[in-house]
């Protein structure tokens, strides 16, 4: 099966439709499928329900789709740092389904595992549980959450082979692996594309069977940093007189 596409637009061709449910990987701006998000924006598809840990920021990530009002509903755990999101939500123009972060992750994982629903303690007795089935197990109360299975998953991987076996790097291994398993079609943007056999099987995070389409990112692709926080590095240098003092103490022992 041909999985490699020349660019993000081509990789999404024939997949997009109004009103669809999309999993979008990443956390903040880390590991987001930015090129694929831009291609969705350019397509003009609308009334989308998007599952993502957060809604990006005003000028990057899913913030681009909010700006063009292509998203009708967000299923997320955090939506701060996005003025556009707040304005649309407060104006009643955008629907939000909040999930505790662990619950959101498990809903996606369950969707990929073919589990339609599960029970969790998290959120019981709060607004999170409103309208949902609750049940007691062994004297403890639980709320039922539904698994999430999308029409389309867009994810970002550090490395992939042409069969679609994926490797995620460091904190970009956040929601991307589970989302890749939980959709009818998974499209991946990748930084490094190699041939089959070049990735150690023990290093593969997502098997290629889940991946339908791949687009290789261009050289020099820029990954945004949401907030850069730095501090002055503490040196491990030993004071010049420390060894002399230690030698003197030893001679007196």
C-alpha positions in Angstrom: 0.0 0.0 0.0 1.3 3.4 -0.9 1.5 5.4 2.3 3.9 8.3 1.4 2.4 11.6 0.2 4.2 14.6 -1.1 2.7 17.2 1.3 0.0 17.6 4.0 -2.7 18.7 1.6 -2.2 15.6 -0.5 -2.1 13.4 2.6 -5.5 14.6 3.7 -7.1 14.6 0.2 -10.5 12.8 0.2 -10.5 12.3 4.0 -12.0 15.6 5.2 -15.7 16.3 5.5 -17.9 18.8 7.5 -18.9 17.7 11.0 -16.2 15.0 11.4 -14.5 14.0 14.7 -10.7 14.5 14.6 -8.1 13.4 17.1 -5.2 16.0 17.1 -2.0 14.9 19.0 0.3 17.0 21.0 0.5 18.8 24.4 0.6 22.6 24.3 2.7 23.1 21.2 4.9 20.0 21.8 4.4 17.3 19.2 1.4 18.9 17.5 0.8 18.1 13.8 1.1 21.7 12.8 1.5 21.1 9.0 -1.6 18.9 9.0 -3.6 21.4 11.0 -2.7 24.1 8.4 -3.8 21.9 5.6 -7.2 21.3 7.4 -7.5 25.1 7.7 -6.8 25.6 4.0 -9.4 23.0 3.0 -12.2 25.0 4.5 -13.9 22.0 6.2 -16.1 23.2 9.1 -18.3 22.1 12.0 -15.5 20.0 13.4 -15.4 18.3 16.7 -11.7 18.1 17.8 -10.3 16.0 20.5 -7.0 17.4 21.9 -5.5 18.0 25.3 -5.6 21.7 24.6 -6.6 24.2 21.9 -3.2 25.5 20.9 -2.6 29.3 21.1 -4.0 32.1 19.1 -1.6 32.0 16.2 -0.5 28.3 16.2 -1.8 24.8 16.4 -5.6 24.4 16.7 -5.8 28.1 17.4 -5.6 28.5 13.6 -8.8 26.5 13.2 -10.5 28.5 16.0 -9.6 31.7 14.2 -11.3 30.6 11.1 -14.3 29.2 13.1 -13.9 25.7 11.6 -14.2 24.0 15.1 -17.7 23.6 16.5 -16.8 21.6 19.6 -13.6 20.9 21.6 -13.1 17.8 23.8 -10.2 18.8 26.0 -8.7 18.9 29.4 -7.1 22.4 29.2 -7.9 25.4 27.1 -5.9 28.3 28.7 -3.6 30.7 26.9 -6.0 31.0 23.9 -7.9 34.3 23.8 -9.9 33.3 20.7 -11.1 30.2 22.4 -12.3 32.2 25.4 -14.1 34.8 23.3 -16.0 32.2 21.2 -16.9 30.1 24.2 -18.2 33.0 26.3 -20.2 34.2 23.3 -21.8 30.8 23.0 -20.2 30.1 19.6 -18.1 27.1 20.7 -19.0 24.0 22.6 -16.6 22.5 25.1 -16.6 19.1 26.8 -14.1 19.2 29.6 -12.3 16.0 30.8 -9.8 15.4 33.5 -6.6 14.8 31.7 -6.2 11.2 32.8 -9.8 10.5 31.8 -9.3 12.1 28.4 -6.2 9.9 27.8 -8.1 6.8 28.9 -11.1 7.6 26.7 -8.8 7.8 23.7 -6.9 4.6 24.7 -10.2 2.8 25.2 -11.4 3.9 21.8 -8.3 2.4 20.2 -8.7 -0.8 22.2 -12.4 -1.3 21.2 -13.7 -0.5 24.7 -16.9 1.4 24.4 -17.0 2.7 28.0 -15.4 2.4 31.4 -15.9 3.5 35.0 -13.6 5.9 36.9 -13.7 7.5 40.3 -12.4 10.8 38.8 -15.1 13.4 38.6 -17.7 11.6 40.6 -19.9 14.1 42.5 -18.7 17.1 40.4 -19.9 18.8 37.2 -17.9 16.3 35.2 -20.4 13.6 36.1 -23.5 15.5 35.3 -25.8 13.5 32.9 -23.5 10.4 33.0 -24.3 7.0 34.5 -22.8 6.3 37.9 -22.4 3.0 39.7 -20.9 1.7 42.9 -18.3 -1.0 43.0 -17.0 -2.5 46.3 -18.5 0.4 48.2 -16.9 3.1 46.0 -18.7 5.4 43.5 -17.7 5.6 39.9 -18.8 7.6 36.8 -19.0 6.0 33.4 -17.0 7.6 30.5 -17.3 6.7 26.8 -14.3 5.7 24.7 -13.4 8.1 21.9 -12.9 6.8 18.4 -12.4 9.4 15.7 -13.0 9.6 11.9 -9.4 11.0 11.5 -6.3 11.1 13.7 -3.5 13.6 12.9 -0.2 13.0 14.7 3.4 14.1 14.7 6.2 11.6 14.9 10.0 12.1 15.1 10.8 9.1 12.9 8.9 6.7 10.7 9.7 4.1 8.1 7.8 3.9 4.8 5.6 1.1 6.3 4.3 3.6 9.0 6.1 2.2 12.1 6.5 5.3 14.3 9.0 6.5 16.9 8.1 9.5 19.1 10.8 11.7 20.7 10.7 12.6 24.4 7.7 14.7 25.5 6.2 14.6 22.0 5.3 11.1 23.0 2.2 12.4 24.8 -1.2 11.9 23.2 0.2 11.0 19.8 0.7 7.2 20.2 -2.8 6.5 21.6 -4.6 8.8 19.1 -2.8 6.9 16.3 -4.7 3.8 17.3 -8.1 5.3 17.8 -9.3 6.5 14.4 -10.7 5.1 11.1 -7.7 6.8 9.4 -4.4 8.0 10.9 -2.3 10.5 9.0 1.2 11.2 10.3 3.6 14.1 9.7 7.2 12.9 10.4 10.6 14.6 10.8 12.8 11.7 9.6 11.7 9.1 7.1 13.7 5.9 6.7 13.4 2.5 5.0 11.9 -0.6 6.6 14.4 -2.4 8.8 16.2 0.8 9.8 14.2 1.1 13.0 15.0 -1.4 15.8 11.7 -3.2 16.4 12.2 -2.7 20.1 12.2 1.1 19.5 8.9 1.2 17.7 6.1 3.0 19.7 3.3 2.6 17.2 3.1 -0.3 14.7 2.6 0.7 11.0 -0.7 -1.2 10.8 -2.4 1.8 12.4 -1.0 4.3 9.9 -2.6 4.9 6.6 -0.8 8.0 5.3 2.6 9.7 5.9 4.0 13.1 4.9 7.7 13.9 5.3 8.2 17.3 6.8 10.5 19.6 4.8 14.1 20.3 5.9 14.2 23.2 8.4 10.7 22.6 9.7 10.3 24.8 12.7 8.8 23.4 15.9 7.3 26.2 18.0 7.9 26.5 21.8 4.9 27.7 23.8 6.9 29.3 26.6 10.6 29.3 26.8 11.8 29.3 30.4 15.5 29.4 31.2 17.7 29.7 34.2 21.4 30.4 34.8 23.2 27.1 34.7 24.9 26.1 38.0 28.5 25.0 37.5 30.0 22.1 39.2 33.5 23.7 39.4 35.4 23.0 42.6 37.1 26.0 44.3 40.8 26.1 43.6 41.7 25.8 47.3 39.4 22.8 47.9 42.0 20.1 47.1 44.7 21.8 49.1 42.4 22.0 52.1 41.5 18.4 51.8 45.1 17.4 51.6 46.0 19.4 54.7 43.2 17.8 56.7 44.4 14.4 55.6 47.9 15.1 56.7 46.6 16.1 60.2 44.6 12.9 60.6 
